[in-house]
Each structure stands twice: as structure tokens, then as C-alpha cells.
Amino acid sequence: MTDFRIGQGYDVHRLAEGRKLILGGVEIPYEKGLLGHSDADVLAHAVMDAILGALALGDIGQHFPDTDPAFAGADSIRLLQAVVRLIGQKGWQVHNVDATVAAQRPKLAPYIGEMRVRLADAMKIPVDRVSVKATTEEGLGITGNGDGMTATAVCLLARADG
Ligand code: MG
């Protein structure tokens, strides 16, 4: 029987002026971007935490500390590639991912397809195993008032030889 592990991830980043908005490795034109030590790609971060969580390997804060200058401005897609290499060394591969970004603005629908491709490429899996959804939170809370964006993700890992 194939061995599976499930993982979930959650991340939040504040929106700030003078920053690029990067979601799922895609740069999206907007008046603000997410604030963080890396490129602050909240979607890629939630996906990474889901993968790490599936194997109880902690979180990205432990693997890529925000006190380490090596990760300043880091491309989170490259960090995701590193996470996938790490689980690969342990004999695991990503089977599928389902993620949701919560943002009041801008409209993310036009960029979803490209995000799925970028994330799937980084995880070395077919794009039909990567789901990205976007929602507003009806003007409520930290995403609704435009202060930030959040993302959640679940993933299933399979033994690489399964
Ligand atoms: Mg983060």
C-alpha cells in the first residue's frame, strides 16, 4: 500500500507600499506588495508549511530564518524547490496541493493559472495536481480592510517509490 502523509499550512503577510506583490511566484500589478524578509509570497509560504508539516519537519521559519541575511528578498519559489528537494531526500514526493489565498484586492482570478504552473513546476508535479483558489473575506478582518493577505494550503505527500 502506498504510504501517504497529509499536511496543512497557513501564512499571513502585511501589505505595504513600495513592495512587489508576488503570489505563487507570479508578480501581480498592484499599488502595494506583501511585506517580509523574503519576497513574502504568502501562497508559496503556506504551501511550503503544508509540505513540511506533512513530515513533521517544523516550518519555514526554522528552515529559512528571517534573521539570516541569506534569505533577504529570497525568491520563495526557490525556497519551495529546496523544500521539495529536502522531502525527496527523505523518500517523499508531493502528490497534490490545494491552496486558498484570501485578499480583498486586487482581483486574482486572471493570475491563478500562472500561479498553478509556477508552483507545479517548483514541486515537479503536473499542474492538474495543484489547485489555487482565491477569495475575499467580505470586507472583514485583516484581509478585508486591506491590511494584509492570508493563505492556507493542504498537501498530500506520497512515498517516492509508492
Ligand atoms: Mg511567510
Backbone and ligand atoms as CSV (ligand in chain L), in Angstrom:
chain,resi,resn,atom,element,x,y,z
A,1,MET,N,N,0.845,-1.197,0.000
A,1,MET,CA,C,0.000,0.000,0.000
A,1,MET,C,C,0.878,1.243,0.000
A,2,THR,N,N,0.484,2.186,-0.826
A,2,THR,CA,C,1.240,3.444,-0.857
A,2,THR,C,C,1.085,4.179,0.463
A,3,ASP,N,N,2.193,4.696,0.937
A,3,ASP,CA,C,2.199,5.443,2.196
A,3,ASP,C,C,1.962,6.925,1.885
A,4,PHE,N,N,0.996,7.540,2.557
A,4,PHE,CA,C,0.679,8.953,2.349
A,4,PHE,C,C,0.833,9.741,3.636
A,5,ARG,N,N,1.092,11.020,3.517
A,5,ARG,CA,C,1.078,11.941,4.657
A,5,ARG,C,C,0.338,13.206,4.234
A,6,ILE,N,N,-0.487,13.724,5.133
A,6,ILE,CA,C,-1.216,14.959,4.851
A,6,ILE,C,C,-0.579,16.104,5.639
A,7,GLY,N,N,-0.588,17.298,5.067
A,7,GLY,CA,C,-0.054,18.459,5.778
A,7,GLY,C,C,-0.903,19.688,5.505
A,8,GLN,N,N,-0.846,20.629,6.442
A,8,GLN,CA,C,-1.569,21.885,6.219
A,8,GLN,C,C,-0.656,23.049,6.563
A,9,GLY,N,N,-0.865,24.162,5.883
A,9,GLY,CA,C,-0.061,25.359,6.137
A,9,GLY,C,C,-0.927,26.597,6.134
A,10,TYR,N,N,-0.486,27.585,6.894
A,10,TYR,CA,C,-1.210,28.858,6.975
A,10,TYR,C,C,-0.184,29.963,7.082
A,11,ASP,N,N,-0.416,31.073,6.380
A,11,ASP,CA,C,0.517,32.197,6.481
A,11,ASP,C,C,-0.226,33.517,6.306
A,12,VAL,N,N,0.359,34.543,6.863
A,12,VAL,CA,C,-0.196,35.904,6.810
A,12,VAL,C,C,0.945,36.871,6.511
A,13,HIS,N,N,0.729,37.795,5.612
A,13,HIS,CA,C,1.682,38.897,5.441
A,13,HIS,C,C,0.928,40.217,5.320
A,14,ARG,N,N,1.564,41.239,5.856
A,14,ARG,CA,C,1.026,42.589,5.806
A,14,ARG,C,C,1.277,43.184,4.419
A,15,LEU,N,N,0.334,44.000,3.942
A,15,LEU,CA,C,0.516,44.742,2.683
A,15,LEU,C,C,1.176,46.082,2.985
A,16,ALA,N,N,2.127,46.465,2.136
A,16,ALA,CA,C,2.831,47.732,2.340
A,16,ALA,C,C,3.150,48.365,0.996
A,17,GLU,N,N,3.274,49.676,1.007
A,17,GLU,CA,C,3.665,50.381,-0.214
A,17,GLU,C,C,5.146,50.148,-0.492
A,18,GLY,N,N,5.512,50.247,-1.762
A,18,GLY,CA,C,6.912,50.125,-2.132
A,18,GLY,C,C,7.411,48.692,-2.194
A,19,ARG,N,N,6.480,47.733,-2.211
A,19,ARG,CA,C,6.842,46.326,-2.313
A,19,ARG,C,C,6.161,45.718,-3.537
A,20,LYS,N,N,6.840,44.755,-4.169
A,20,LYS,CA,C,6.200,43.998,-5.248
A,20,LYS,C,C,5.206,43.014,-4.651
A,21,LEU,N,N,4.103,42.789,-5.371
A,21,LEU,CA,C,3.154,41.757,-4.952
A,21,LEU,C,C,3.473,40.477,-5.713
A,22,ILE,N,N,3.957,39.477,-4.967
A,22,ILE,CA,C,4.294,38.176,-5.561
A,22,ILE,C,C,3.409,37.117,-4.908
A,23,LEU,N,N,2.655,36.407,-5.715
A,23,LEU,CA,C,1.800,35.329,-5.203
A,23,LEU,C,C,2.000,34.090,-6.070
A,24,GLY,N,N,2.353,32.985,-5.450
A,24,GLY,CA,C,2.584,31.760,-6.209
A,24,GLY,C,C,3.657,31.947,-7.268
A,25,GLY,N,N,4.625,32.799,-6.977
A,25,GLY,CA,C,5.726,33.036,-7.901
A,25,GLY,C,C,5.402,33.977,-9.041
A,26,VAL,N,N,4.211,34.566,-9.014
A,26,VAL,CA,C,3.774,35.449,-10.101
A,26,VAL,C,C,3.719,36.891,-9.592
A,27,GLU,N,N,4.344,37.798,-10.325
A,27,GLU,CA,C,4.283,39.214,-9.949
A,27,GLU,C,C,2.983,39.809,-10.477
A,28,ILE,N,N,2.229,40.393,-9.576
A,28,ILE,CA,C,0.898,40.908,-9.898
A,28,ILE,C,C,0.894,42.431,-9.747
A,29,PRO,N,N,0.504,43.151,-10.780
A,29,PRO,CA,C,0.492,44.612,-10.695
A,29,PRO,C,C,-0.502,45.089,-9.629
A,30,TYR,N,N,-0.002,45.840,-8.661
A,30,TYR,CA,C,-0.876,46.368,-7.605
A,30,TYR,C,C,-0.133,47.502,-6.913
A,31,GLU,N,N,-0.887,48.364,-6.250
A,31,GLU,CA,C,-0.274,49.542,-5.621
A,31,GLU,C,C,0.546,49.196,-4.374
A,32,LYS,N,N,0.350,48.000,-3.841
A,32,LYS,CA,C,1.084,47.550,-2.657
A,32,LYS,C,C,1.611,46.138,-2.877
A,33,GLY,N,N,2.540,45.735,-2.011
A,33,GLY,CA,C,3.027,44.363,-2.043
A,33,GLY,C,C,3.097,43.822,-0.636
A,34,LEU,N,N,3.386,42.531,-0.522
A,34,LEU,CA,C,3.450,41.920,0.804
A,34,LEU,C,C,4.817,42.164,1.421
A,35,LEU,N,N,4.771,42.436,2.723
A,35,LEU,CA,C,5.973,42.813,3.475
A,35,LEU,C,C,6.556,41.572,4.140
A,36,GLY,N,N,7.864,41.403,4.004
A,36,GLY,CA,C,8.513,40.271,4.655
A,36,GLY,C,C,9.991,40.267,4.358
A,37,HIS,N,N,10.702,39.363,5.026
A,37,HIS,CA,C,12.153,39.257,4.861
A,37,HIS,C,C,12.486,38.728,3.464
A,38,SER,N,N,11.716,37.724,3.025
A,38,SER,CA,C,11.859,37.184,1.669
A,38,SER,C,C,10.985,38.023,0.745
A,39,ASP,N,N,10.587,37.457,-0.393
A,39,ASP,CA,C,9.640,38.172,-1.266
A,39,ASP,C,C,8.228,38.159,-0.696
A,40,ALA,N,N,8.042,37.481,0.450
A,40,ALA,CA,C,6.775,37.487,1.193
A,40,ALA,C,C,5.610,36.872,0.409
A,41,ASP,N,N,5.942,35.872,-0.393
A,41,ASP,CA,C,4.929,35.171,-1.200
A,41,ASP,C,C,4.096,34.286,-0.265
A,42,VAL,N,N,2.996,34.845,0.202
A,42,VAL,CA,C,2.195,34.201,1.252
A,42,VAL,C,C,1.664,32.841,0.796
A,43,LEU,N,N,1.362,32.721,-0.492
A,43,LEU,CA,C,0.834,31.465,-1.030
A,43,LEU,C,C,1.926,30.385,-1.038
A,44,ALA,N,N,3.090,30.726,-1.570
A,44,ALA,CA,C,4.200,29.750,-1.584
A,44,ALA,C,C,4.579,29.355,-0.159
A,45,HIS,N,N,4.502,30.306,0.772
A,45,HIS,CA,C,4.855,30.001,2.158
A,45,HIS,C,C,3.872,29.006,2.778
A,46,ALA,N,N,2.575,29.192,2.515
A,46,ALA,CA,C,1.578,28.254,3.053
A,46,ALA,C,C,1.787,26.865,2.462
A,47,VAL,N,N,2.129,26.808,1.178
A,47,VAL,CA,C,2.376,25.507,0.529
A,47,VAL,C,C,3.599,24.834,1.156
A,48,MET,N,N,4.663,25.597,1.377
A,48,MET,CA,C,5.863,25.026,1.997
A,48,MET,C,C,5.569,24.513,3.402
A,49,ASP,N,N,4.809,25.268,4.173
A,49,ASP,CA,C,4.492,24.826,5.532
A,49,ASP,C,C,3.626,23.570,5.521
A,50,ALA,N,N,2.765,23.441,4.517
A,50,ALA,CA,C,1.956,22.216,4.393
A,50,ALA,C,C,2.865,21.017,4.126
A,51,ILE,N,N,3.823,21.192,3.223
A,51,ILE,CA,C,4.732,20.084,2.873
A,51,ILE,C,C,5.584,19.695,4.083
A,52,LEU,N,N,6.153,20.705,4.750
A,52,LEU,CA,C,6.983,20.421,5.926
A,52,LEU,C,C,6.138,19.791,7.023
A,53,GLY,N,N,4.923,20.299,7.193
A,53,GLY,CA,C,4.040,19.786,8.236
A,53,GLY,C,C,3.677,18.327,8.020
A,54,ALA,N,N,3.554,17.928,6.767
A,54,ALA,CA,C,3.173,16.541,6.467
A,54,ALA,C,C,4.195,15.554,7.022
A,55,LEU,N,N,5.451,15.980,7.097
A,55,LEU,CA,C,6.502,15.098,7.626
A,55,LEU,C,C,6.975,15.550,9.008
A,56,ALA,N,N,6.192,16.441,9.640
A,56,ALA,CA,C,6.542,16.948,10.978
A,56,ALA,C,C,7.958,17.508,10.998
A,57,LEU,N,N,8.292,18.267,9.948
A,57,LEU,CA,C,9.640,18.838,9.839
A,57,LEU,C,C,9.673,20.311,10.255
A,58,GLY,N,N,8.684,20.733,11.046
A,58,GLY,CA,C,8.692,22.118,11.502
A,58,GLY,C,C,8.086,23.034,10.468
A,59,ASP,N,N,8.585,24.275,10.407
A,59,ASP,CA,C,8.003,25.244,9.487
A,59,ASP,C,C,9.114,26.015,8.776
A,60,ILE,N,N,8.711,26.877,7.847
A,60,ILE,CA,C,9.740,27.555,7.039
A,60,ILE,C,C,10.549,28.544,7.871
A,61,GLY,N,N,9.970,29.029,8.970
A,61,GLY,CA,C,10.730,29.911,9.852
A,61,GLY,C,C,11.967,29.226,10.421
A,62,GLN,N,N,11.868,27.920,10.640
A,62,GLN,CA,C,13.015,27.159,11.137
A,62,GLN,C,C,14.008,26.840,10.025
A,63,HIS,N,N,13.488,26.551,8.845
A,63,HIS,CA,C,14.362,26.146,7.738
A,63,HIS,C,C,15.018,27.353,7.067
A,64,PHE,N,N,14.289,28.481,7.015
A,64,PHE,CA,C,14.802,29.690,6.357
A,64,PHE,C,C,14.600,30.880,7.292
A,65,PRO,N,N,15.409,30.990,8.353
A,65,PRO,CA,C,15.159,32.006,9.393
A,65,PRO,C,C,15.201,33.430,8.833
A,66,ASP,N,N,14.276,34.268,9.319
A,66,ASP,CA,C,14.242,35.646,8.820
A,66,ASP,C,C,15.343,36.509,9.445
A,67,THR,N,N,16.160,35.883,10.306
A,67,THR,CA,C,17.337,36.572,10.838
A,67,THR,C,C,18.566,36.299,9.966
A,68,ASP,N,N,18.397,35.396,8.971
A,68,ASP,CA,C,19.534,35.018,8.118
A,68,ASP,C,C,19.544,35.896,6.870
A,69,PRO,N,N,20.605,36.715,6.704
A,69,PRO,CA,C,20.657,37.609,5.541
A,69,PRO,C,C,20.627,36.850,4.211
A,70,ALA,N,N,20.957,35.556,4.241
A,70,ALA,CA,C,20.934,34.756,3.008
A,70,ALA,C,C,19.541,34.719,2.399
A,71,PHE,N,N,18.513,34.907,3.242
A,71,PHE,CA,C,17.144,34.795,2.747
A,71,PHE,C,C,16.470,36.149,2.543
A,72,ALA,N,N,17.247,37.240,2.674
A,72,ALA,CA,C,16.677,38.575,2.441
A,72,ALA,C,C,16.266,38.691,0.985
A,73,GLY,N,N,15.008,39.036,0.763
A,73,GLY,CA,C,14.498,39.196,-0.601
A,73,GLY,C,C,14.413,37.895,-1.377
A,74,ALA,N,N,14.497,36.761,-0.654
A,74,ALA,CA,C,14.559,35.460,-1.337
A,74,ALA,C,C,13.331,35.218,-2.209
A,75,ASP,N,N,13.586,34.585,-3.356
A,75,ASP,CA,C,12.531,34.118,-4.249
A,75,ASP,C,C,11.917,32.875,-3.608
A,76,SER,N,N,10.669,32.970,-3.179
A,76,SER,CA,C,10.059,31.864,-2.430
A,76,SER,C,C,9.876,30.614,-3.277
A,77,ILE,N,N,9.841,30.765,-4.604
A,77,ILE,CA,C,9.764,29.586,-5.465
A,77,ILE,C,C,11.043,28.755,-5.309
A,78,ARG,N,N,12.168,29.441,-5.149
A,78,ARG,CA,C,13.430,28.709,-4.934
A,78,ARG,C,C,13.424,28.027,-3.565
A,79,LEU,N,N,12.816,28.663,-2.580
A,79,LEU,CA,C,12.702,28.030,-1.257
A,79,LEU,C,C,11.795,26.798,-1.346
A,80,LEU,N,N,10.729,26.912,-2.135
A,80,LEU,CA,C,9.831,25.762,-2.335
A,80,LEU,C,C,10.586,24.617,-3.013
A,81,GLN,N,N,11.414,24.949,-3.991
A,81,GLN,CA,C,12.234,23.915,-4.637
A,81,GLN,C,C,13.138,23.232,-3.603
A,82,ALA,N,N,13.685,24.020,-2.685
A,82,ALA,CA,C,14.564,23.458,-1.654
A,82,ALA,C,C,13.786,22.529,-0.724
A,83,VAL,N,N,12.547,22.908,-0.380
A,83,VAL,CA,C,11.711,22.062,0.476
A,83,VAL,C,C,11.394,20.742,-0.230
A,84,VAL,N,N,11.103,20.823,-1.516
A,84,VAL,CA,C,10.781,19.606,-2.281
A,84,VAL,C,C,12.022,18.704,-2.388
A,85,ARG,N,N,13.212,19.322,-2.531
A,85,ARG,CA,C,14.449,18.528,-2.524
A,85,ARG,C,C,14.633,17.821,-1.182
A,86,LEU,N,N,14.348,18.565,-0.105
A,86,LEU,CA,C,14.507,18.012,1.244
A,86,LEU,C,C,13.630,16.777,1.445
A,87,ILE,N,N,12.354,16.875,1.068
A,87,ILE,CA,C,11.481,15.709,1.264
A,87,ILE,C,C,11.863,14.590,0.297
A,88,GLY,N,N,12.381,14.967,-0.870
A,88,GLY,CA,C,12.850,13.969,-1.839
A,88,GLY,C,C,13.982,13.135,-1.271
A,89,GLN,N,N,14.876,13.819,-0.539
A,89,GLN,CA,C,15.997,13.104,0.093
A,89,GLN,C,C,15.496,12.125,1.142
A,90,LYS,N,N,14.310,12.393,1.687
A,90,LYS,CA,C,13.739,11.506,2.697
A,90,LYS,C,C,12.815,10.460,2.068
A,91,GLY,N,N,12.735,10.467,0.735
A,91,GLY,CA,C,11.962,9.446,0.039
A,91,GLY,C,C,10.517,9.805,-0.247
A,92,TRP,N,N,10.197,11.110,-0.171
A,92,TRP,CA,C,8.808,11.542,-0.373
A,92,TRP,C,C,8.685,12.483,-1.555
A,93,GLN,N,N,7.483,12.496,-2.153
A,93,GLN,CA,C,7.184,13.478,-3.201
A,93,GLN,C,C,5.793,14.050,-2.972
A,94,VAL,N,N,5.576,15.241,-3.505
A,94,VAL,CA,C,4.265,15.869,-3.382
A,94,VAL,C,C,3.304,15.166,-4.339
A,95,HIS,N,N,2.163,14.736,-3.807
A,95,HIS,CA,C,1.134,14.123,-4.652
A,95,HIS,C,C,0.200,15.199,-5.194
A,96,ASN,N,N,-0.366,16.008,-4.310
A,96,ASN,CA,C,-1.180,17.141,-4.767
A,96,ASN,C,C,-1.268,18.211,-3.684
A,97,VAL,N,N,-1.662,19.396,-4.106
A,97,VAL,CA,C,-1.775,20.556,-3.217
A,97,VAL,C,C,-3.086,21.271,-3.526
A,98,ASP,N,N,-3.748,21.739,-2.492
A,98,ASP,CA,C,-4.935,22.588,-2.669
A,98,ASP,C,C,-4.767,23.793,-1.755
A,99,ALA,N,N,-4.784,24.994,-2.335
A,99,ALA,CA,C,-4.489,26.206,-1.564
A,99,ALA,C,C,-5.523,27.290,-1.840
A,100,THR,N,N,-5.699,28.160,-0.853
A,100,THR,CA,C,-6.603,29.302,-0.990
A,100,THR,C,C,-5.908,30.563,-0.502
A,101,VAL,N,N,-5.973,31.607,-1.310
A,101,VAL,CA,C,-5.469,32.926,-0.911
A,101,VAL,C,C,-6.671,33.794,-0.579
A,102,ALA,N,N,-6.597,34.508,0.536
A,102,ALA,CA,C,-7.649,35.471,0.880
A,102,ALA,C,C,-7.092,36.879,0.696
A,103,ALA,N,N,-7.743,37.653,-0.156
A,103,ALA,CA,C,-7.311,39.020,-0.448
A,103,ALA,C,C,-8.537,39.825,-0.870
A,104,GLN,N,N,-8.646,41.017,-0.345
A,104,GLN,CA,C,-9.775,41.863,-0.743
A,104,GLN,C,C,-9.565,42.398,-2.167
A,105,ARG,N,N,-8.362,42.834,-2.434
A,105,ARG,CA,C,-7.959,43.356,-3.735
A,105,ARG,C,C,-6.490,42.997,-3.947
A,106,PRO,N,N,-5.973,42.952,-5.146
A,106,PRO,CA,C,-6.685,43.053,-6.428
A,106,PRO,C,C,-7.385,41.741,-6.790
A,107,LYS,N,N,-8.081,41.739,-7.894
A,107,LYS,CA,C,-8.715,40.519,-8.405
A,107,LYS,C,C,-7.612,39.542,-8.816
A,108,LEU,N,N,-7.631,38.343,-8.255
A,108,LEU,CA,C,-6.542,37.392,-8.507
A,108,LEU,C,C,-6.866,36.391,-9.608
A,109,ALA,N,N,-8.135,36.292,-9.987
A,109,ALA,CA,C,-8.542,35.262,-10.961
A,109,ALA,C,C,-7.682,35.239,-12.227
A,110,PRO,N,N,-7.297,36.400,-12.794
A,110,PRO,CA,C,-6.511,36.344,-14.040
A,110,PRO,C,C,-5.124,35.716,-13.865
A,111,TYR,N,N,-4.659,35.573,-12.646
A,111,TYR,CA,C,-3.291,35.099,-12.403
A,111,TYR,C,C,-3.223,33.676,-11.859
A,112,ILE,N,N,-4.393,33.095,-11.578
A,112,ILE,CA,C,-4.433,31.774,-10.943
A,112,ILE,C,C,-3.737,30.707,-11.791
A,113,GLY,N,N,-4.001,30.715,-13.092
A,113,GLY,CA,C,-3.423,29.697,-13.976
A,113,GLY,C,C,-1.906,29.728,-13.937
A,114,GLU,N,N,-1.348,30.940,-13.991
A,114,GLU,CA,C,0.114,31.079,-13.977
A,114,GLU,C,C,0.693,30.664,-12.615
A,115,MET,N,N,-0.026,30.995,-11.551
A,115,MET,CA,C,0.440,30.564,-10.215
A,115,MET,C,C,0.504,29.046,-10.141
A,116,ARG,N,N,-0.514,28.377,-10.660
A,116,ARG,CA,C,-0.539,26.905,-10.612
A,116,ARG,C,C,0.651,26.316,-11.367
A,117,VAL,N,N,0.952,26.920,-12.525
A,117,VAL,CA,C,2.086,26.434,-13.322
A,117,VAL,C,C,3.399,26.643,-12.570
A,118,ARG,N,N,3.584,27.823,-11.990
A,118,ARG,CA,C,4.834,28.098,-11.269
A,118,ARG,C,C,5.020,27.150,-10.082
A,119,LEU,N,N,3.943,26.961,-9.328
A,119,LEU,CA,C,4.018,26.092,-8.149
A,119,LEU,C,C,4.232,24.635,-8.563
A,120,ALA,N,N,3.508,24.196,-9.593
A,120,ALA,CA,C,3.644,22.805,-10.056
A,120,ALA,C,C,5.062,22.549,-10.553
A,121,ASP,N,N,5.623,23.485,-11.306
A,121,ASP,CA,C,6.990,23.332,-11.808
A,121,ASP,C,C,7.971,23.209,-10.639
A,122,ALA,N,N,7.782,24.055,-9.623
A,122,ALA,CA,C,8.697,24.036,-8.469
A,122,ALA,C,C,8.613,22.706,-7.723
A,123,MET,N,N,7.415,22.112,-7.733
A,123,MET,CA,C,7.227,20.848,-6.999
A,123,MET,C,C,7.417,19.637,-7.895
A,124,LYS,N,N,7.687,19.887,-9.199
A,124,LYS,CA,C,7.914,18.812,-10.179
A,124,LYS,C,C,6.710,17.874,-10.269
A,125,ILE,N,N,5.515,18.450,-10.294
A,125,ILE,CA,C,4.304,17.643,-10.467
A,125,ILE,C,C,3.437,18.285,-11.550
A,126,PRO,N,N,2.519,17.504,-12.136
A,126,PRO,CA,C,1.640,18.069,-13.173
A,126,PRO,C,C,0.740,19.161,-12.597
A,127,VAL,N,N,0.424,20.118,-13.432
A,127,VAL,CA,C,-0.353,21.274,-12.975
A,127,VAL,C,C,-1.754,20.862,-12.504
A,128,ASP,N,N,-2.282,19.743,-13.006
A,128,ASP,CA,C,-3.624,19.329,-12.565
A,128,ASP,C,C,-3.623,18.737,-11.157
A,129,ARG,N,N,-2.442,18.717,-10.521
A,129,ARG,CA,C,-2.373,18.316,-9.109
A,129,ARG,C,C,-2.176,19.521,-8.191
A,130,VAL,N,N,-2.258,20.700,-8.762
A,130,VAL,CA,C,-2.071,21.924,-7.975
A,130,VAL,C,C,-3.296,22.810,-8.145
A,131,SER,N,N,-4.036,22.967,-7.067
A,131,SER,CA,C,-5.218,23.825,-7.068
A,131,SER,C,C,-4.900,25.109,-6.311
A,132,VAL,N,N,-5.227,26.239,-6.926
A,132,VAL,CA,C,-5.126,27.530,-6.238
A,132,VAL,C,C,-6.475,28.215,-6.364
A,133,LYS,N,N,-7.003,28.639,-5.241
A,133,LYS,CA,C,-8.273,29.347,-5.228
A,133,LYS,C,C,-8.061,30.699,-4.570
A,134,ALA,N,N,-8.919,31.636,-4.890
A,134,ALA,CA,C,-8.823,32.955,-4.269
A,134,ALA,C,C,-10.202,33.360,-3.773
A,135,THR,N,N,-10.200,34.043,-2.647
A,135,THR,CA,C,-11.465,34.527,-2.100
A,135,THR,C,C,-11.246,35.883,-1.452
A,136,THR,N,N,-12.287,36.655,-1.359
A,136,THR,CA,C,-12.241,37.799,-0.449
A,136,THR,C,C,-12.798,37.303,0.884
A,137,GLU,N,N,-12.650,38.108,1.926
A,137,GLU,CA,C,-13.305,37.766,3.183
A,137,GLU,C,C,-14.383,38.806,3.490
A,138,GLU,N,N,-15.066,39.201,2.381
A,138,GLU,CA,C,-16.274,40.029,2.507
A,138,GLU,C,C,-16.021,41.327,3.267
A,139,GLY,N,N,-14.821,41.874,3.074
A,139,GLY,CA,C,-14.516,43.151,3.723
A,139,GLY,C,C,-14.229,43.043,5.211
A,140,LEU,N,N,-14.152,41.816,5.720
A,140,LEU,CA,C,-13.968,41.625,7.165
A,140,LEU,C,C,-12.506,41.354,7.512
A,141,GLY,N,N,-12.086,41.820,8.665
A,141,GLY,CA,C,-10.809,41.401,9.234
A,141,GLY,C,C,-9.592,41.895,8.481
A,142,ILE,N,N,-8.465,41.200,8.707
A,142,ILE,CA,C,-7.177,41.693,8.217
A,142,ILE,C,C,-7.063,41.681,6.704
A,143,THR,N,N,-7.768,40.780,6.039
A,143,THR,CA,C,-7.714,40.848,4.572
A,143,THR,C,C,-8.753,41.827,4.064
A,144,GLY,N,N,-9.888,41.849,4.720
A,144,GLY,CA,C,-10.996,42.679,4.263
A,144,GLY,C,C,-10.694,44.159,4.311
A,145,ASN,N,N,-9.931,44.579,5.328
A,145,ASN,CA,C,-9.626,46.010,5.433
A,145,ASN,C,C,-8.374,46.390,4.640
A,146,GLY,N,N,-7.811,45.416,3.922
A,146,GLY,CA,C,-6.678,45.702,3.051
A,146,GLY,C,C,-5.337,45.747,3.765
A,147,ASP,N,N,-5.298,45.373,5.038
A,147,ASP,CA,C,-4.021,45.381,5.779
A,147,ASP,C,C,-3.088,44.260,5.349
A,148,GLY,N,N,-3.652,43.160,4.874
A,148,GLY,CA,C,-2.788,42.031,4.543
A,148,GLY,C,C,-3.498,40.980,3.721
A,149,MET,N,N,-2.764,39.911,3.458
A,149,MET,CA,C,-3.311,38.747,2.765
A,149,MET,C,C,-2.967,37.512,3.579
A,150,THR,N,N,-3.814,36.498,3.481
A,150,THR,CA,C,-3.555,35.237,4.145
A,150,THR,C,C,-3.634,34.109,3.111
A,151,ALA,N,N,-3.041,32.996,3.426
A,151,ALA,CA,C,-3.155,31.828,2.555
A,151,ALA,C,C,-3.162,30.568,3.394
A,152,THR,N,N,-3.944,29.606,2.950
A,152,THR,CA,C,-3.945,28.283,3.564
A,152,THR,C,C,-3.658,27.253,2.472
A,153,ALA,N,N,-3.084,26.144,2.867
A,153,ALA,CA,C,-2.814,25.080,1.899
A,153,ALA,C,C,-2.874,23.733,2.594
A,154,VAL,N,N,-3.344,22.745,1.882
A,154,VAL,CA,C,-3.184,21.365,2.313
A,154,VAL,C,C,-2.454,20.622,1.200
A,155,CYS,N,N,-1.683,19.611,1.622
A,155,CYS,CA,C,-0.989,18.809,0.614
A,155,CYS,C,C,-1.029,17.355,1.032
A,156,LEU,N,N,-0.871,16.506,0.051
A,156,LEU,CA,C,-0.694,15.088,0.298
A,156,LEU,C,C,0.680,14.711,-0.246
A,157,LEU,N,N,1.457,14.023,0.581
A,157,LEU,CA,C,2.748,13.504,0.126
A,157,LEU,C,C,2.627,11.992,-0.048
A,158,ALA,N,N,3.339,11.479,-1.024
A,158,ALA,CA,C,3.381,10.029,-1.250
A,158,ALA,C,C,4.834,9.579,-1.209
A,159,ARG,N,N,5.047,8.342,-0.775
A,159,ARG,CA,C,6.394,7.773,-0.844
A,159,ARG,C,C,6.838,7.790,-2.291
A,160,ALA,N,N,8.071,8.226,-2.538
A,160,ALA,CA,C,8.553,8.381,-3.912
A,160,ALA,C,C,8.532,7.058,-4.661
A,161,ASP,N,N,8.622,5.939,-3.923
A,161,ASP,CA,C,8.626,4.631,-4.587
A,161,ASP,C,C,7.239,3.980,-4.552
A,162,GLY,N,N,6.227,4.761,-4.059
A,162,GLY,CA,C,4.886,4.195,-3.849
A,162,GLY,C,C,4.099,4.025,-5.140
L,1,MG,MG,MG,5.509,33.931,5.321
